[in-house]
Amino acid sequence: MIHDELPGAALHNVAETAAAPWSPGGHRLRRAPGGLGRELNVDARERMGHPTNSELRFVPEADDATVRVTVSAQGRTVLRPFWGDFQGEEPVEFGPVPKTVRLTVPDRISALDDEVATGAFDPRVCRLRFDAWEPVAVHDVAGACRPPTDEELPDTRYLAHGTSITEGAAASASHLTYVSRVARRLGVDPVNLGASGSAFCEPAMAEYLANRDDWDVATLALSVNMANRGFTEAQFDERVRAFVRTVVESNPGKPVVCVTLFPYHEDLVRDGDRERAAAFRSSLRSAVESCATDNVHLVEGPDLLDATGLTTDLLHPGDAGMEAIGAGLADEVRSLLD
């Protein structure tokens, strides 16, 4: 989106902005509209106000132009500058007091040979990539810059919905989540609508995903939150069937990949409830089979990840697990886009 007060840049994976209560004049980034949030559970409403895989993007008008971006956050966090697919050398720390970051095209990026393969993004596109865990606001973008053109960005957009695993709770950085890794491997642009601890297959979220017109392929990882939060198997079965059907049948020309529960503690510890985990996976399989269109596909979470890819909570994948999921899921998605 192009913000009226920030015309020199584009906001990616941002549906709207709101006032930032911690710092006057800041535009808080929200991944979904506030109106949707009022129809979701309280935790999901809060998560949609966090900038998971959100970015501020601009192209300097000249290689020696300095662009000044002022940001703040509710608590201490970082942003990571990328130039196209090239990672910047250092993250930038910031917090509630607005901080201005000065950016110019790195010397060696400006000197790249024309024959070098540079990925799906033009390397002169500066991408300020935000972490998920503190709300963030942009105050100003100043200097000679413009938003990227379509030709400077990937031409395919990938939408992902799921739990904290989709948001990347235990990944070391936002660019190391499985969503980011799938996107990098495939050269597509990710829209991450994961909802940590709160992906409850709610009708409002299903309708929101179904009605968005800015994605070409989607993955739905559903939903260890419901398995862990006391939903009955029957409740999950009813909700997940309606959720998948809503997204899939509203977008018959777009591939939708449903991912069953990844391995987690109920599968792995001595007193785990393996039958419950199996029942939740079975419900998602049945939901896929019951759809009236042929654009829906199933991937088994345990086929993408083994136990050693998890952190010690035996729930969230660490960096190795995110890499494994990203590699396997990218292969599945690639076959649907070819």
N, C-alpha and C positions, 0 to 999 in steps of 0.2 A: 504494500500500500504506500501511497505518497501522502504524507501528512501536510496539511495546509501550512503549518508553521515550520516545517522542515523540508522545504521543496527541493533542496539540493541532494537529497538522499531518498532511498527506499527502505521501508521496513518490511522484513520478511518474517513469515510465521507470526504475524501480528494482525489481529482482526480489528482492533480498535485501541485507542489510548484513553486513559483516565487521569484525573488529578493524582499526584503523588503526595500522600499525606505527610511524608517525612521531609519533603523539600518543596517549597512553593515554586511554581513555574515549570515543574517537571512533567513530562508526558509519560505516565506509567504504561508499559507495554502489556497488553492482554492478548492471549492467544485465541480467545473466543469472546463474543460480545457479552456485556453484562446482563443483557436480557436472557441469554441462554443460561448464565450462571444461576439466575433466580429459579430455574426449573431443575437444577441439579442438587445433589446432596451437598452439604456444607463443605466437605473436604474437596470435592471436585470443583466447586465454585472458587475456592481459594487457589487450587492448582492452576486453573485457567488464567489466573493473574500472575503467574510466574513465567519467565521468558525462556522456556525450554526449547533449545535449538532456534530461538529467535535471533535475528541478525539486523544490524543497520548496514546498508550497502551504499557505496557511492564510487564514482570514478573521478579522480582529479582531472581538471581541465588541461593540465600540463604536468609533465613528470616532476618538475621542480616546485609545483604548487603545494602549499601547506594547507591542510584542512584541519580545522579545530572542532572537535566533537566534545560536548560537555554532557556528562552522565552522572547519575547518582543511583544509590540503591538503599533499600530499607536497612540492610546490614552489610557486613563486609563480604565482598564477592570479587570476581575477576571477569574481564572480557579478554578475548583472544583475537588479535588482528590476524586475518588471513588476506593474502593477495591472490585472488582466485583460489586455486587449490593449494597454494604455497603457504605454509604455516609461518606466522611471525615468530621471531626469536624469543620474545618475552611476553607473558601475560601482563595485563594492566590491572592492578588492584584499585578498588574504589569502594566507597561506602556512602553514608547519608549526606556528607558534605559534597556538593557538586565538584566534579573534577574535570578539567579540560585536557583532552588527549590531542597531541599534535601529530599528524600523520602525513607523510609524503611517500611517493612510490620508491621502494628500496632501489638503490643504485643497480644492483645486479638483476633485479626484475626488469628495470627499464632497458637493460642491455641484453636481454634474452635474445638468442638467435631465432630467426623466424622459423627455422626447421625443428625447433624443440617442441615436442608434444606437451601441451600445458594443461590438458584436462578439459572438463566441461565448462569451466568458468574462464573468462578472459582474465589474465593475471593482473590487469590494471583495475579490476574490480576489488575495492577494499571491502572486506566482510568483517565487521566487528561481531564476533560470535559470543553470546551471553550464556553463562551457566544457569542451571535450572533453579537454584535453591534460595535465591533472594529476589524479591520483586525489584525491577529496574525501571528507571525513568531516563529519557533523553530530554535534555534541556535545550540544546542548540547544536546546529551544524553550520559552521561558518567557513568561508573560503571558497576558492574557485573549484566547484565540483558540480556533478550532476548525477541523477539516478542512472543505474545501468540500463542499457537497451536490451531488448529480448535477445538480440544476437550475441550478447556478452554473457548470457546465462544459459543453463541447461534448458533444453526444449521439452523435457518430461518432468512432471512433478509427482512425487511419491508421498502419500499421506499415510501416517501410522497412528493407530490408536491402541491403547493397552494400559498397563499398570505402571508402577514405578520401574519395572524392568524396561518398559518402552521409554520412559523418561530418562533412564540411565542412572538409577540411584547409586550404584556402586562403581560406575565408570570413573576413571580419574579425571575426565574432562568431557564436555559436551560433544566434542568431535570424536570421542571414542565410544559413544553409545552404539548399539547395533543399528539403530536407525541411520546414524551418520555414516556408519561403515557400509551399509547397503547402498546408500546414496553415492558415496565416493566410488565404490566398485562399479556401479552402473552408470555413473555420470548423470545422475538425476538430482533434482532439487527436493530436499526433504521438508515436509510439514509434520512436525511432531506434536500430536495431540494426546500424548500419554497423560494419565491422571493418577499420580501416586496414591496408593491406598484407597482409591475411590472410583475405580472403573467398574461400575455396578450395572452395566448394560441398560442404562436408563433411556426411555423413549426419546427424551429431548436431545440427548447426545446422538442417538441414531439418526434422528431427523436432521440434525445439524450436519453431520457427515454426509448424509445422503443428498442434501440440498446444495452443498458446496459445489461449485462448477470449476474449481481450480486444481483438480487432481486428475491424474491419468491411471494410476494404479494405487491400491491401498492394501495395507496389512492390518488385521484385527487380531490381537493377542488377548484372548478372553478366557476366564479372568480369574487369576489366582486371588485377587482381592475378595471376590465373592466366596471362594472356597475357604478363605481364612477369616472371613467376617461373619460367619454364622448363617449365611443363606442356605436354605435347604437345597437338596438336589433338584427337587421339583421347581422351586423358585428360579434357580439358575436355568433349568431347561426351558421354562416358559419365556424368561427374559432374553436368553441368548438366541432362541429361534426368531423372536420378533426383531431383535436388534440386527441380526445378519440379514434377514429378509428385507428389512427396510433399506439398508445400505445397498444390497446387491440388486434388488429388483428395481430400484430407482435409477440405477446406473448400468443398464444391460450391456453397454459397450465397453465397460471398464473392468479389468481384472481385479478381483478382490480375493486376497489370500488370508484365510483364517488359520491361526496357529493355536494348537491345543496347549495346555499347561506345560511349561518347561519342567524338567525334573526339579523337585523341591523337597523340603524336609519330610513331608508325609510319605514320599516314595522311599526315603533314604534312611531314616532313623528306625531303631528297633521297634518302637511302639507307634510308628506312623500309621495313619489311616489310608492305606493304599487303595482300598475299595472306593473311598470318597474321591481321591484323585482320579481314579480310573473312570468313575461315573461322570465327573465334570468333563473329562476328555471325550467320553462317549456322547454327551449332550451336544458338544460343538460339532462332532462328526455328523450327528443326526440333523442338526440345524443346517449344515451345508447340503446334505443329501436332500433335504426337503425343499430347497429353493427351486423355483420354477424356471430360472434362467441358467445358462451354462457358463457364466462368467465368474463363478465362485469356485475356489480351489481350497484344498485342505493341506496343511503341513503339520506333521506331528512334532510338537516341541521337543520330545526326547530324542528325535532324530537330528536335531540341530545342536544339542548341548549334552555333554556328560557331566557327572557330578563334580569332577575336578575343576570345571569352569565356574563353579559357584564360589562365593565368598563363604566365610565360616558360619554365616547365619543359615546356610543351605537354602537360600531363597533367591538372593540377588546375584546375577552373574557379575564376576569381576572383569577386568580388562581382557583376560584370555577367553572368558565365556562370551563376552560381547563380540570379540573377533570371530569366534566360532559361529555364533548365531548370524552375524553379518555375512560371513562367507556362504553359509548354507542357504540362508534366505535370499541372498542376491542371486544365487544359481537358480532358485525356483522362480523368482520374479523375472530374471532375464529370459527364461524360456517362454514366459507369457508376453513379453514385449517384442520378441524377435518376429 
